[in-house]
Amino acid sequence: MSDLLRVENLTTWLATESGIVTAVDDVSFSVRAGRTLALVGESGSGKSMTCSSIMRLLPGNGRIAGGRVLFEGEDLLAKSPAGMEAIRGRKIGMIVQDPMTSLNPLLDVEDQVGEVFKYHLGDRSRRLRRPKVVDVLSRVHIPAAEKRLGSYPHEFSGGMRQRVAIALNIACAPKLLIADEPTTALDVTVQQQILALLRELQRGTGMAIILVTHDLHTVQRFCDEVAIMYAGRIVEQGPVSEIFARPAHPYTQGLLRALPQLGSQEERLPLIPGQPPSLSSLPPGCRFAPRCPRATDLCRTEYPDWMATSGETRRSACWYADEVLG
């Protein structure tokens, strides 16, 4: 099966008061139809900026400096602004953390969801759009969908607003859905409902999902592949089952050690010492070396740009990954 999305050596720069920083540094990964890839890492690691780069929705101080983003074989970075507008929402949807930032508080639900059909499918008649709006709201389990068409975002709970945001992004049956921490602002019960909804929609349509999250339990239950990001780079990636069973990069090992376990008697969870480096003053060599208990002089002077591999499924940016992967 070929890749639906293939990101190759993606590099994104941001202009800051400290100068140009590389927010996304030589990032490569792929996603197949019907599969879910998780992007994991601490805040500032480049997860959201990677997604924004794929969608070409960068802030004013951002610029894609290199690489390719191949979607269905076509490079999105080579497309015109009009070409990208035709893809966003139609073939690729993107759910953001807080639905209130993606929903217009001045428009009711019918107008907002209906706009997707109007723009992408040419449905100019409000009367003809209405059944489609009701259908997509019902698919995301909005109760009494037809009666809620005239409701505004502030009249919904956080979980219901997120369902409306999902409806906006699946209305045209996209082939890829980017979900940037879609459950962060929700309580645990609603989080599980939203994730179950995404899985239900994926099984019904075969769409691929990129899930940005801090929740490793969610990654373990919901995702097929995982890419661990640190200071703008991917440091380890591969199948979730393999990486959780045998993490090869010290950063991944630290994240998994800090994962709460049911029935554990430990009073305190192990922590990764220190803080991620500033992108404007990165350390020489491996960026994780100042926090790594295994770091050697080699780690502190040279970054392992090559990825140690095990077969064709795993890769880890660590000089000593082979000691784990074998």
DOTIRO-66235 format. One record per residue: residue in one letter; x, y, z of N, C-alpha, C in turn. Coordinates in steps of 0.05 Angstrom, whole numbers, padded with zeros to 5 digits, always signed. Each point is the difference from the previous one (the first is absolute). Layout:
% DOTIRO-66235
AXYZXYZXYZ/...
***
This chain:
% DOTIRO-66235
M+00017-00024+00000-00017+00024+00000+00018+00025+00000/S-00006+00019-00018+00016+00024-00002-00008+00020+00022/D+00018+00019+00004-00005+00021+00021-00019+00020-00011/L-00019+00008+00017-00018+00022-00007+00015+00027+00002/L+00015+00002+00022+00015+00024+00005+00029-00008+00006/R+00018+00013-00013+00029-00004+00005+00013+00027+00004/V+00010+00004+00024+00015+00025+00006+00030-00007-00001/E+00014+00016-00017+00029-00006-00004+00016+00025+00006/N+00017-00003+00021+00020+00021+00007-00013+00027+00003/L-00023+00002+00012-00014+00025+00004+00015+00018+00020/T+00005+00025-00008+00014+00019+00017-00015+00026-00001/T-00006+00011+00024-00015+00025+00002+00015+00019+00018/W+00003+00025-00010+00014+00021+00016-00020+00020+00011/L+00006+00011+00023-00015+00021+00012+00019+00024+00005/A-00009+00024-00007+00015+00024+00005-00007+00010+00028/T+00019+00002+00018-00005+00009+00028+00018+00023+00007/E-00003+00011+00023+00017+00022+00009+00029-00010+00004/S+00003-00026+00004+00027-00012+00003+00012-00008-00027/G-00015+00005-00021+00010-00009-00027-00017-00022-00011/I+00009-00013-00021-00014-00022-00013+00004-00025+00016/V-00022-00013+00008+00002-00026+00013-00014-00022-00017/T+00010-00024+00003-00011-00023-00016-00020-00014+00018/A-00025+00005-00005-00021-00012+00017-00006-00029-00008/V+00003-00006-00026-00003-00028-00010+00025-00005-00015/D+00015-00021+00008+00027-00004-00010+00003-00027-00013/D-00001-00001-00027+00005-00024-00015-00018-00023+00008/V-00026+00005+00002-00019-00020+00010-00011-00016-00024/S+00000-00027+00004-00010-00018-00020-00018-00021+00013/F-00023-00006-00012-00017-00022+00009-00020-00005-00022/S-00016-00021+00004-00021-00006-00020-00024-00011+00015/V-00023+00002-00014-00026-00011+00011-00015-00013-00022/R-00010-00024+00005-00016-00014-00019-00030+00003+00006/A-00016-00004-00020-00029+00001+00003-00009-00019+00021/G-00019+00009+00017-00011-00017+00021+00018-00003+00024/R+00023+00013+00001+00019-00003+00022+00002+00026+00016/T+00009-00002+00024+00003+00023+00018+00029+00003+00009/L+00011+00024-00005+00027+00006+00009-00002+00021+00023/A+00014-00006+00022+00001+00019+00022+00026+00017-00001/L-00002+00026+00004+00023+00017+00004+00001+00007+00030/V+00022-00008+00013+00002+00002+00029+00025+00016+00007/G-00002+00016+00022+00023+00014+00009-00009+00023+00019/E+00020+00011+00015-00006+00022+00018-00009+00024-00016/S-00012+00019+00014-00008+00025-00013+00024+00014-00012/G-00003+00010-00025+00021+00013-00014+00018-00018-00016/S-00008-00026-00001+00017-00019-00015-00004+00001-00030/G-00021+00014-00009-00004+00003-00029-00023-00015-00011/K-00017-00012+00017-00022-00017-00009-00020+00017-00016/S-00011+00021+00013-00020+00016-00013+00011+00015-00024/M+00025+00009+00002+00012+00014-00022+00004-00019-00024/T+00005-00025+00005+00001-00019-00022-00027-00003-00014/C-00021-00001+00016-00027-00002-00012-00007+00025-00015/S+00007+00023+00011-00006+00026-00014+00016+00002-00026/S+00024-00012+00000+00016+00001-00024-00012-00018-00022/I-00011-00023+00008-00013-00017-00019-00024+00014-00013/M-00015+00015+00016-00023+00014-00009+00007+00027-00013/R+00025+00008+00003+00009+00026-00009-00017+00023+00012/L-00002-00003+00027-00014+00020+00016+00018+00011+00021/L+00023+00011-00008+00020+00010+00018-00006+00028+00009/P+00010+00008+00024-00002+00028+00008+00016+00018-00019/G-00005+00026+00003+00013+00019-00018+00031-00001+00000/N+00011-00009+00023+00029-00001+00002+00011-00027-00008/G-00017-00018-00011+00009-00027-00007+00005-00003-00030/R+00018-00018-00006+00006-00006-00028+00010-00029-00003/I-00010-00014-00019+00009-00027-00005+00026+00002-00016/A+00022-00010+00011+00026+00004-00012+00009-00023-00017/G-00013-00023+00002+00009-00023-00016-00017-00024+00005/G+00004-00020-00017-00014-00025+00002-00024-00003-00019/R-00014-00022+00002-00023-00005-00016-00022-00012+00017/V-00025+00007-00007-00024-00012+00013-00017-00012-00022/L+00003-00026-00004-00013-00014-00021-00027-00012+00009/F-00022+00011-00011-00026-00010+00007-00012-00011-00026/E-00006-00026+00001-00009-00014-00024+00019+00004-00024/G+00026+00001+00007+00021+00003-00020+00006+00028-00009/E-00016+00020+00009+00004+00028-00008+00012+00015+00023/D+00020+00017-00007+00014+00016+00020-00017+00024+00008/L-00010+00001+00024-00016+00022+00010+00015+00026+00001/L+00026-00002+00004+00017+00025+00002+00003+00013-00027/A-00006-00014-00022+00003+00011-00027-00027+00011-00010/K-00021-00003+00015-00026+00009-00009-00004+00030+00004/S-00017+00012-00016-00007+00028+00002-00018+00003+00025/P-00002+00025+00010-00019+00005+00022-00028-00010-00006/A-00010+00004-00025-00026-00009-00007-00002-00031+00000/G+00022-00012-00009+00001-00030+00000-00001-00011+00028/M+00013+00013+00020-00002-00009+00027-00027+00005+00012/E-00013+00022-00007-00027+00006+00010-00020-00022-00008/A+00005-00011-00024-00018-00021-00009+00005-00026+00014/I+00023-00004+00012+00006-00024+00015-00008+00001+00029/R+00005+00024+00013-00007+00003+00028-00030-00003+00003/G-00009-00017+00018-00028-00004+00004-00013-00020-00019/R+00011-00002-00024-00012-00018-00020+00014-00027+00002/K+00027+00000-00001+00015-00025+00001+00015-00004+00026/I+00007+00022+00013+00014-00001+00026-00015+00018+00020/G-00009-00012+00022-00012+00016+00021+00019+00003+00024/M-00005+00021+00015+00018+00005+00023-00017+00010+00024/I+00000-00016+00022-00013+00007+00025+00020+00012+00019/V-00006+00023+00011+00018+00013+00018-00008-00005+00029/Q+00018+00008+00019-00004-00006+00028-00026+00011+00011/D-00004+00026-00004-00023+00014+00011-00020+00006-00022/P-00023-00014+00000-00019+00005-00023-00010+00028-00001/M+00001+00015+00022-00009+00028-00001+00018+00017-00018/T+00025-00009-00006+00017+00015-00017-00005-00006-00030/S-00015-00022-00005-00006-00007-00028-00029+00004-00007/L-00017+00005+00020-00028+00005-00005-00005+00030+00002/N-00017+00010-00018-00007+00029+00000-00022+00005+00020/P+00004+00016+00020-00021+00004+00021-00024+00015-00011/L+00002+00012-00024-00022+00016-00011-00017-00015-00019/L+00007-00025-00006-00015-00016-00019-00012-00025+00014/D-00024-00007-00007-00011-00025+00011+00012-00024-00013/V-00006-00023+00011+00012-00025-00009-00007-00006-00029/E-00024+00005-00008-00008-00006-00027+00016+00016-00020/D+00004+00026+00006+00016+00016-00019+00029-00009-00001/Q+00011-00007+00023+00029-00007+00000+00005-00026-00014/V-00015-00020+00006+00004-00026-00013-00009+00001-00029/G-00022+00015-00005-00009+00002-00027+00019+00014-00018/E+00016+00018+00011+00020+00015-00016+00020-00019-00013/V+00006-00023+00013+00018-00019-00011-00011-00012-00026/F-00025-00007+00001-00013-00011-00024-00003+00021-00022/K-00005+00024+00008-00003+00022-00019+00027+00005-00014/Y+00022+00002+00015+00025+00007-00012+00013-00023-00016/H-00001-00024+00012+00014-00023-00013-00016-00015-00020/L-00026-00002+00005-00018-00016-00018-00018+00017-00017/G+00000+00026+00004-00016+00018-00017-00030+00000+00006/D-00007-00009+00025-00028+00000+00007-00009+00028+00009/R-00011+00015-00018-00007+00028+00005-00027+00003+00015/S-00017-00020-00002-00027+00002+00012+00001-00009+00029/R-00008+00018+00018-00001-00006+00029-00019-00024+00005/R-00022+00000-00015-00020-00021+00003+00012-00027-00008/L+00016-00002-00020+00012-00025-00009+00023-00008+00019/R+00013+00020+00012+00023-00006+00018-00010-00012+00026/R-00023+00009+00009-00010-00007+00027+00001-00030+00005/P-00011-00018-00017+00001-00029+00006+00029-00010+00003/K+00019+00011-00015+00028-00008+00002+00011+00009+00027/V-00007+00024+00009+00009+00009+00026-00011-00017+00022/V-00025-00006-00001-00013-00018+00020+00014-00027+00000/D+00005-00010-00023+00013-00027-00002+00027+00000+00013/V+00017+00020-00006+00027-00001+00011+00000+00005+00030/L-00018+00017+00009-00003+00004+00030-00009-00025+00013/S-00018-00015-00013-00009-00026+00012+00023-00020+00001/R+00017+00001-00021+00023-00019-00001+00020+00005+00023/V+00001+00024+00010+00018+00006+00023-00016-00001+00026/H-00024-00011-00001-00017-00005+00024-00008+00026+00015/I-00008+00021-00016-00013+00023+00013-00029-00008+00004/P-00009-00001+00025-00028-00007+00005-00020+00019-00013/A-00021-00010-00011-00021+00016-00012+00012+00020-00019/A+00016-00010-00019+00017+00018-00017-00017+00021-00014/E-00023-00008-00010-00016+00019-00016-00010+00024+00017/K-00004-00006+00026-00010+00022+00018+00023+00018+00009/R+00025-00009-00005+00023+00017+00009+00012+00017-00022/L-00012-00001-00023+00011+00015-00023+00002+00030+00005/G-00018+00011+00016+00000+00028+00005+00016+00008+00025/S+00013-00020+00012+00016+00006+00024+00027+00012-00007/Y+00011+00016+00019+00026+00013-00003+00020-00015+00017/P+00026+00003-00006+00021-00015+00014-00002+00003+00031/H-00007+00023+00010+00000+00004+00029-00023-00015+00013/E-00019-00010-00016-00022-00015+00011+00005-00030+00002/F+00024-00008-00008+00008-00028+00002+00021-00004+00022/S+00001-00023+00011+00021-00007+00019+00027-00003-00015/G+00022-00003+00015+00026-00003-00013+00001-00024-00018/G-00012-00023+00010+00001-00024-00016-00017+00002-00025/M-00023+00013+00002-00018+00004-00023+00013+00019-00020/R+00014+00021+00010+00014+00018-00019+00021-00015-00015/Q+00014-00019+00013+00021-00015-00014-00013-00018-00020/R-00024-00011+00005-00014-00016-00020-00007+00017-00024/V-00009+00024+00004-00006+00018-00022+00025+00005-00016/A+00023+00005+00014+00025+00004-00015+00008-00024-00016/I-00005-00024+00011+00006-00024-00016-00019-00002-00024/A-00025+00007+00004-00020+00000-00022+00009+00018-00023/L+00011+00023+00007+00010+00019-00020+00022-00013-00017/N+00016-00016+00014+00024-00011-00013-00004-00027-00014/I-00023-00013+00005-00006-00025-00014-00022+00002-00020/A-00012+00025-00002-00023+00004-00016+00004-00009-00029/C+00024+00004-00011+00006-00007-00027+00015-00026-00002/A-00001-00016+00021+00013-00027+00000+00030+00003-00008/P+00016+00014+00016+00029+00003-00007+00014-00027+00003/K+00022-00002-00014+00016-00024+00001+00020+00000+00023/L+00006+00024+00010+00018+00003+00023-00011+00020+00019/L+00000-00007+00026-00009+00018+00021+00023+00005+00020/I+00007+00025+00003+00021+00007+00020-00015+00010+00025/A+00005-00013+00022-00013+00006+00025+00022+00010+00020/D+00001+00026+00003+00021+00012+00017-00010+00003+00029/E+00006-00020+00016-00008-00001+00028-00030+00006+00003/P-00017-00016-00013-00029+00006-00002-00015-00004+00027/T+00013-00013+00020-00014-00005+00025+00012+00013+00024/T+00020+00017-00004+00015+00012+00023-00018+00015+00019/A-00019+00016-00011-00017+00017+00017-00025-00014+00011/L-00001-00026-00004-00025-00015+00007+00005-00018+00024/D-00021-00006+00015+00003-00019+00022+00004-00028-00010/V+00008-00018+00017+00009-00026-00008-00022-00016-00014/T-00024+00001+00010-00022-00015-00013-00005+00010-00028/V+00000+00027-00004-00005+00011-00026+00023-00006-00019/Q+00025+00000+00011+00023-00007-00016-00004-00027-00012/Q-00008-00020+00016-00004-00027-00011-00022-00001-00021/Q-00021+00016+00004-00021+00001-00020+00010+00011-00026/I+00016+00021+00001+00010+00013-00025+00019-00020-00014/L+00017-00013+00014+00019-00019-00012-00016-00024-00012/A-00020-00009+00014-00016-00022-00011-00015+00009-00025/L-00008+00025-00001-00013+00011-00023+00019+00001-00024/L+00025+00009+00005+00020+00001-00022+00006-00028-00011/R+00001-00019+00018+00005-00028-00009-00023-00010-00016/E-00024+00006+00009-00024-00009-00015-00001+00012-00028/L+00007+00026-00002+00000+00013-00025+00022-00011-00018/Q+00022-00006+00011+00023-00011-00015-00008-00027-00011/R-00012-00017+00016-00007-00027-00009-00021+00002-00022/G-00018+00020+00001-00021+00002-00019+00009+00012-00027/T+00022+00015+00000+00009+00014-00024+00028-00008-00010/G+00016-00012+00018+00027-00007-00008+00019+00024+00000/M-00008+00022+00012+00019+00023+00000+00024-00005+00018/A+00021+00014-00006+00024-00001+00017-00002+00022+00020/I+00013-00003+00023-00001+00020+00022+00029+00005+00009/I+00006+00026+00004+00024+00008+00014-00009+00011+00027/L+00007-00012+00022-00009+00009+00026+00023+00012+00016/V-00002+00026+00006+00019+00013+00017-00009-00002+00029/T+00016-00011+00018-00009-00004+00027+00024-00002+00019/H-00006+00006+00026+00019-00005+00022-00006-00026+00014/D-00023-00011-00005-00011-00023+00015+00010-00026-00012/L+00020-00012+00013+00011-00025-00010-00020-00024+00003/H-00018+00002+00020-00020-00021+00002-00018+00000-00025/T-00007+00024-00009-00016+00003-00025+00015-00011-00024/V+00026+00006-00002+00016-00010-00021+00000-00031-00001/Q+00003-00012+00024+00001-00029+00002-00026-00013-00009/R-00023+00013+00007-00026-00012-00006-00010+00006-00028/F+00008+00024-00010-00014+00011-00024+00016-00001-00025/C+00027+00001+00002+00017+00005-00023+00015-00025-00010/D+00007+00000-00026+00015-00022-00012+00030+00006+00001/E+00007+00025-00007+00028+00008-00001+00004+00024+00018/V+00025+00004+00009+00006+00023+00016+00027+00012-00008/A+00001+00027+00000+00024+00015-00005+00005+00018+00024/I+00023-00004+00013+00007+00015+00024+00017+00024-00009/M-00009+00025+00007+00014+00024-00008+00013+00013+00024/Y+00024+00012-00006+00015+00014+00021+00015+00023-00014/A-00005+00024+00010+00014+00024-00010+00000+00002-00031/G-00024-00005-00011-00003+00003-00029+00006-00023-00017/R+00010-00022+00012+00008-00023-00016-00015-00025+00010/I-00004-00019-00018-00009-00027+00008+00024-00016+00010/V-00002-00010+00025+00022-00015+00011-00004-00030-00001/E-00026-00008-00002-00006-00029-00002-00027-00003-00013/Q-00003-00020-00016-00027-00006-00011-00001-00029-00009/G-00026-00010-00001-00005-00027-00007-00027-00009+00010/P-00006-00026-00002-00026-00010+00010-00003+00004+00030/V-00023+00008+00009-00005+00005+00028+00007-00024+00017/S-00008-00023-00008+00004-00024+00016+00030-00005+00005/E+00016+00004-00021+00029-00004+00002+00014+00021+00017/I-00007+00025-00004+00013+00021+00015-00007+00000+00029/F-00025-00006+00007-00008-00002+00028+00013-00024+00013/A+00004-00022-00015+00012-00023+00012+00030+00003+00003/R+00013+00014-00019+00029+00001+00000+00010+00027-00011/P-00004+00022+00015+00009+00026-00009+00030+00001-00002/A+00010+00012-00022+00029+00000-00005+00013+00026+00007/H-00016+00022-00001+00012+00026+00005-00004+00007+00030/P+00020+00012+00013-00002+00006+00029-00023+00019+00006/Y-00007+00018-00019-00023+00018+00004-00026-00016+00001/T-00003-00018-00019-00024-00017+00000-00001-00017+00026/Q+00022-00010+00008+00001-00016+00025-00009+00016+00024/G+00009+00026+00001-00007+00017+00022-00030+00006+00000/L-00011+00005-00024-00029+00005-00001-00016-00024+00009/L+00008-00023-00008-00015-00024+00008+00003-00007+00030/R+00024+00006+00011+00004-00005+00028-00018+00019+00017/A-00006+00023-00011-00017+00019+00015-00030-00005-00004/L-00007-00021-00015-00028-00006-00005-00012-00014+00024/P-00021+00011+00012-00012-00014+00023-00011-00027-00007/Q+00005-00019+00018-00009-00028-00005-00021-00008+00021/L-00022-00011-00009-00020-00009+00019+00011-00021+00019/G-00004+00004+00026+00010-00019+00020+00028+00005+00009/S+00014+00020-00011+00027+00006+00008+00001+00011+00029/Q+00020-00008+00015+00003+00009+00028+00019+00023+00003/E+00011+00010-00022+00019+00022+00002-00014+00026+00008/E+00012+00014+00020-00012+00025+00009+00006+00023-00019/R+00022-00001-00014+00007+00021-00019+00008-00013-00027/L-00009+00012-00021+00007-00009-00027+00028+00010-00007/P+00016-00016-00014+00026+00009-00009-00003+00024-00019/L+00018+00019+00002+00000+00024-00016+00024+00000-00019/I-00004+00014-00023+00023+00006-00017+00012+00026+00011/P+00025+00000+00009+00011+00025+00011+00004+00022-00021/G-00001+00025+00009+00005+00022-00018-00023+00008-00017/Q+00005+00017-00019-00020+00011-00018+00009-00003-00029/P-00019-00001-00019+00008-00001-00028+00016+00026-00007/P+00018-00002-00018+00017+00024-00007-00016+00021-00015/S+00008+00025+00002-00011+00021-00017+00009-00004-00029/L-00019+00003-00018+00007-00004-00029+00020+00021-00009/S+00002+00022+00014+00019+00021-00008+00028-00005+00011/S+00004-00020+00017+00026-00006+00011+00002-00030+00005/L-00001-00016-00021+00002-00029+00001+00027-00009+00008/P+00003-00021+00016+00026-00010+00007+00013-00014-00023/P+00026-00002-00001+00013-00016-00021-00006-00029+00004/G+00003-00015-00022-00005-00029+00002-00029-00006+00004/C-00006-00022+00013-00028-00008+00005-00014+00020+00018/R-00023+00009-00008-00015+00020+00015-00010-00010+00027/F-00002-00026+00003-00009-00011+00026+00024-00006+00019/A+00024+00003-00010+00024-00008+00016+00001+00013+00027/P-00006+00027+00003+00001+00012+00027-00019-00013+00020/R-00020-00014-00008-00019-00013+00018+00003-00030+00000/C+00018-00011-00016+00001-00029-00003+00019-00013+00019/P-00008-00020+00015+00018-00014+00019+00021-00017-00014/R-00003-00005-00026+00019-00017-00015+00019+00016-00018/A-00002+00026+00001+00015+00016-00019+00030-00003+00003/T+00014-00001-00023+00029-00002-00001+00011+00024-00014/D+00026+00002-00002+00012+00022-00015-00009+00000-00029/L-00004-00023-00012-00010-00002-00027-00027+00013-00002/C-00018-00006+00019-00027+00012+00000+00001+00030+00002/R+00019+00010+00016+00001+00029+00005+00014+00016-00022/T+00011-00014-00020+00014+00014-00022-00012-00005-00027/E-00013-00023-00005-00010-00006-00026-00029-00010+00002/Y-00017+00011-00018-00028-00009+00000-00002-00024-00019/P-00013-00022+00009-00003-00023-00017-00021+00004-00022/D+00008+00014-00021-00019+00006-00022-00011-00026-00013/W+00016-00021-00001-00010-00026-00009-00017-00012+00021/M-00018-00017-00008-00018-00013+00019+00007-00029+00002/A+00007-00009+00024+00006-00028+00004-00026-00016-00005/T+00001-00022-00015-00024-00014-00008+00000-00029+00010/S-00024-00010+00002-00003-00029+00005-00021-00010-00020/G+00009-00014-00020-00017-00007-00022-00008+00025-00015/E-00026+00002-00006-00010+00024-00014-00022+00014+00015/T-00004-00008+00025-00022+00011+00015+00008+00021+00021/R+00024-00001+00010+00008+00017+00022+00023+00018-00009/R+00001+00024+00012+00024+00016-00002+00003+00019+00024/S+00024+00005+00008+00005+00015+00024+00025+00017-00004/A-00001+00026+00007+00022+00018-00003+00017+00000+00025/C+00014-00022+00004+00017-00003+00024+00024-00016-00008/W+00024+00009+00007+00024-00015-00007+00000-00028+00011/Y-00014-00005+00021+00001-00026+00013-00026-00016-00002/A-00017+00007-00020-00026-00013-00003+00004-00030-00007/D+00021-00007-00014+00005-00028-00008+00003-00018+00025/E+00009+00012+00022+00003-00016+00025-00027-00010+00009/V-00021+00015-00006-00027-00008+00008-00013-00016-00022/L+00002+00011-00025-00015-00013-00022+00014-00025-00010/G+00026-00002+00003+00014-00024-00007+00005-00004-00030/
***
